[in-house]
Amino acid sequence: RTDEETSLSKSNAALIERAHRKIDLSDTYRIHQQKEAGPSL
């Protein structure tokens, strides 16, 4: 495994982590909006 591959996989992992964090944030935001609006059931 070359250094280039290692750094590439590291940057990929960082991108994926950032994407997951964005998804978590949007989920938290959506849940918060639902709480503000009241139960949707």
N, C-alpha and C positions, 0 to 999 in steps of 0.2 A: 504494500500500500504506500503510495507516494505522499509526500507532504502536500502536494496540490490537492489530492483526493481528500486528505484529512481536513484541510482548511475549507474545502468545498462542502464536505458533509457538516462541518461545524457551522458554516454560514447557513446551510439549509436548515439545520436544527434550530438556529436562532430565528430564522424566518417563520418556521412552523410554530415555534413557541410564541412569537409575536402575534401570529394569526390566531392561535388559540386564546391568547389574552384578549384580543379584540373581540372574539366571539363571546368570551366570558363577560366582558364589559357590556356588550349589546344585550346579552341575556339578562344580566343584572338590571340594565336600564329598562328592558321590556317588562320584567317582573315588577319593578318599581312603578312603572306606568299602570300596570294592571291593578296594583294595590291602590293607587290614587283613584283609579276609575271605579274601584269596587269589584266584587266577585263577578266573573263573567259567566258563571254557571246559571 
